[in-house]
Amino acid sequence: MTDIATVLIVDDEPRNVDLLEQELAEADLRTLSAGSGEAALVVAARERPDLILLDVMMRGIDGFETCRRLKNDPATRHIPVIFLTALRETFDKVQAFGCGAVDYVTKPFESEELLARVGVHLALRREIEAHGRSKATIRALVEDGVAHGDAMIGRSAALARVREQIGQVAPTDSTVLVQGETGTGKELVARAIHAGSTRRDRALIRINCAALPRELVESELFGHEKGAFTGALQQRRGRFELADGGTLFLDEVGELPLDAQAKLLRVLQEREFERVGGSRSLRVDVRVVAATNRDLRAEVEAGRFRADLFFRLNVFPIVLPPLRERRDDIAALLEHFARSTARRLGRHCDGLAPAFAARAREHDWPGNIRELENLVERALIMSNGGALDASDLLPDRAMPGRPPGVDTASGENLEALESAHIRRVLDTTGWMIEGERGAAVLLGLNPSTLRGRMRKLGLRKPR
């Protein structure tokens, strides 16, 4: 409910509607009106009022039948209905409450009584919605925590292969390099590896290498001593120390600057390091899982990534397939995110519209699972209930995995394609990165990740 509640008045007598509108307007309530039961069904489904005042005796379908139909429609069944009835009518209270009404007011009504009953049921609905959201949030958090054991949704052969590799490497202490496009679930794989290891009862520490300012990379990884640099007011432990005995997940490791790569290599080789500004070597027992959406072999050839570090990380590579190569899993993913997100948002969702499921299967999902999850959330926020249909949010189909307008036959490399695609999306958003209409959402990226990619590709807002 919004701060200003909306009341739908349903009465076939215009004078009654005018009087009710005046009374409710003086109480700072917004009003809508319908002159028949049939019209009320249409208005209620379209506008979703917070409460309905419904006359009993009307031409066409009467108030009882209108109420029954409102309560049978998933889009309107949660809207409280108060009946309006004249004293001279024989009002069947049992039938009224049996078809779903919450209260009734007799005509001619007293203003104080009418406003008191309307106010009570609006407040009650707010409480019910708040309680529902709280329960949904708690349930979603609990299920999210449980699901981390294996939340990889789908039965495709490509995903089965990934699960097999996780099962093979998890019980060992070997370093793992997870590779895949943005949004394919690299962190989920890292969590599954940790959960299946002997370190499962110790910490899993994550660090996004793309989000770190260059001057703070070493401090974040290895910690610093008090006074090591301006602003270092106290000693601080780095991520390697925090992960001692557990697992360190280096997300987007391909974005590390070369000088930090050299120091990371030493830790992987010798299992020891010094804090920034310190002289004492510290030893740690850490299992490393690294992830990247870049072709590290190509980065090595281009001189942007150390060859020795690549070979040290690439002990056990796992390559995640993009969603366009797992089309059989798309329906299951949509259903999973529709259920979990609806619970988290306190929304109602009655499955997927068949046309949307078919269209989604044909979409190439350049942002992969993250794009799909974001689209489902946007659709639920905009949804009026019933079956989820986000067909209008899907763009026209482009070439698989390629931004429209880019000719791959010209010999452009992957980085050029990525740069062109990001620039095109930034142009459409006016170079706005964050927010619901920002480029990060459209690309299925975290804003910090997108900024890191922009720095790497030399993309700057035109003046």
Secondary structure, 3 states (H helix, E strand, C coil): CCCCCEEEEECCCHHHHHHHHHHHHHCCCEEEEECCHHHHHHHHHHHCCCEEEEECCCCCCCHHHHHHHHHHCCCCCCCCEEEEEECCCCCCHHHHHHCCCCEEEEECCCHHHHHHHHHHHHHHHHHHHHHHHHHHHHHHHHHHHHHCCCCCCCCCHHHHHHHHHHHHHCCCCCCEEEECCCCCCHHHHHHHHHHCCCCCCCCEEEEEHHHCCHHHHHHHHHEECCCCCCCCCCCEECHHHHCCCCEEEEECHHHCCHHHHHHHHHHHHHCEECCECCCCCEECCCEEEEEECCCHHHHHHCCCCCHHHHHHHCCEEEECCCHHHCHHHHHHHHHHHHHHHHHHHCCCCCCECHHHHHHHHHCCCCCHHHHHHHHHHHHHHHCCCCCECCHHHCCCCCCCCCCCCCCHHHCCCHHHHHHHHHHHHHHHCCCCCCCCCCHHHHHCCCHHHHHHHHHHHCCCCCC
